[in-house]
């Protein structure tokens, strides 16, 4: 089984930055496509960013130009660098993963694509 643990969330003022991490264990990190989703209270979970095992990136429209996704396979870790944060970025950020394989850019942004999920880390952006 794959275990995913998010970290790096916290409270930051609008315009600030945070860097989230997702550490994978139980299986080799390099064998998985991974992504980030977020959920604000009372709202549906929203796609943020994803990166495949082969290095293909995808971003949600609301974070393009502000967030950067990356991974370090040797450390079994994925990162989300979040810059120019806005109050609407507030929510619980979840790490997701699936075994590497054929995938479309559309599927990269769908929750149903991923089989493993972390417990989430809270991000709060104050105005």
For each residue, the residues with C-beta under 8 A, 3 or more apart:
1: 26 27 116
2: 24 25 26 27 32 97 115 116
3: 24 25 26 116
4: 22 23 24 95 96 97 116 117 118
5: 22 23 25 95 118 119
6: 9 20 21 22 93 94 95 118 119 120 121
7: 20 21 22 23 121
8: 18 19 20 21 121
9: 6 18 20 93 121 122 123
10: 18 122 123 124
11: 124 125 126
12: 16 17 18 85 123 124 125 126
13: 16 125 126 127
14: 85 86 87 125 126 127
15: 84 85
16: 12 13 85 125
17: 12 81 82 83 84 85
18: 8 9 10 12 82 85 123
19: 8 79 80 81 82
20: 6 7 8 9 36 79 80 82 93 121 123
21: 6 7 8 77 78 79
22: 4 5 6 7 34 36 77 78 79 80 95 118
23: 4 5 7 75 76 77
24: 2 3 4 27 29 32 34 76 77 78 97
25: 2 3 5 76
26: 1 2 3
27: 1 2 24 31 32
28: 31 32 76
29: 24 32 71 73 75 76 77 78
30: 53 73 76
31: 27 28 53 99 100
32: 2 24 27 28 29 53 97 98 99 100 116
33: 50 51 52 53 97 98 99 100 101 103 108 113
34: 22 24 50 51 71 78 95 96 97 98
35: 47 48 49 50 51 58 69 95 96 97 108 109 113 114
36: 20 22 48 49 50 69 78 80 93 94 95 96
37: 45 46 47 48 93 94 96 111
38: 45 46 48 89 91 92 93 94 123
39: 43 44 45 46 91 92 94 120
40: 43 46 90 91 92
41: 91
42:
43: 39 40 46 91
44: 39
45: 37 38 39 94 111
46: 37 38 39 40 43 60 62 91
47: 35 37 50 60 109 110 111
48: 35 36 37 38 59 60 63 67 80 93
49: 35 36 57 58 59 60 63 67 69 80
50: 33 34 35 36 47 57 58 69 108 109
51: 33 34 35 55 56 57 58 69 70 71 78
52: 33 55 56 100 103 108
53: 30 31 32 33 100
54: 100
55: 51 52
56: 51 52 105 108
57: 49 50 51 69
58: 35 49 50 51 105 108 109
59: 48 49 63 64 67 69
60: 46 47 48 49 63 64 109
61: 64
62: 46 88
63: 48 49 59 60 66 67 82 89
64: 59 60 61 67
65:
66: 63 82 83 84 85
67: 48 49 59 63 64 80 81 82 83
68: 80 81 83
69: 35 36 49 50 51 57 59 78 79 80 81
70: 51 78 79 81
71: 29 34 51 77 78 79
72: 75 76 77 78 79
73: 29 30 76
74:
75: 23 29 72
76: 23 24 25 28 29 30 72 73
77: 21 22 23 24 29 71 72
78: 21 22 24 29 34 36 51 69 70 71 72 95
79: 19 20 21 22 69 70 71 72
80: 19 20 22 36 48 49 67 68 69 93
81: 17 19 67 68 69 70
82: 17 18 19 20 63 66 67 85 89 123
83: 17 66 67 68
84: 15 17 66
85: 12 14 15 16 17 18 66 82 89 123 125
86: 14 89 125
87: 14 90 125 126 127
88: 62 125
89: 38 63 82 85 86 123 125
90: 40 87 123 124 125
91: 38 39 40 41 43 46 122 123
92: 38 39 40 120 121 122 123
93: 6 9 20 36 37 38 48 80 120 121 122 123
94: 6 36 37 38 39 45 117 118 119 120
95: 4 5 6 22 34 35 36 78 117 118
96: 4 34 35 36 37 111 113 114 116 117 118
97: 2 4 24 32 33 34 35 114 115 116 117
98: 32 33 34 101 103 113 114 115 116
99: 31 32 33 115
100: 31 32 33 52 53 54
101: 33 98
102:
103: 33 52 98 107 108 113
104: 107 108
105: 56 58 108 109
106: 109 110
107: 103 104 110 113
108: 33 35 50 52 56 58 103 104 105 113
109: 35 47 50 58 60 105 106 113
110: 47 106 107 113
111: 37 45 47 96 114
112:
113: 33 35 96 98 103 107 108 109 110
114: 35 96 97 98 111 117
115: 2 97 98 99
116: 1 2 3 4 32 96 97 98
117: 4 94 95 96 97 114
118: 4 5 6 22 94 95 96 121
119: 5 6 94
120: 6 39 92 93 94
121: 6 7 8 9 20 92 93 118
122: 9 10 91 92 93
123: 9 10 12 18 20 38 82 85 89 90 91 92 93
124: 10 11 12 90
125: 11 12 13 14 16 85 86 87 88 89 90
126: 11 12 13 14 87
127: 13 14 87
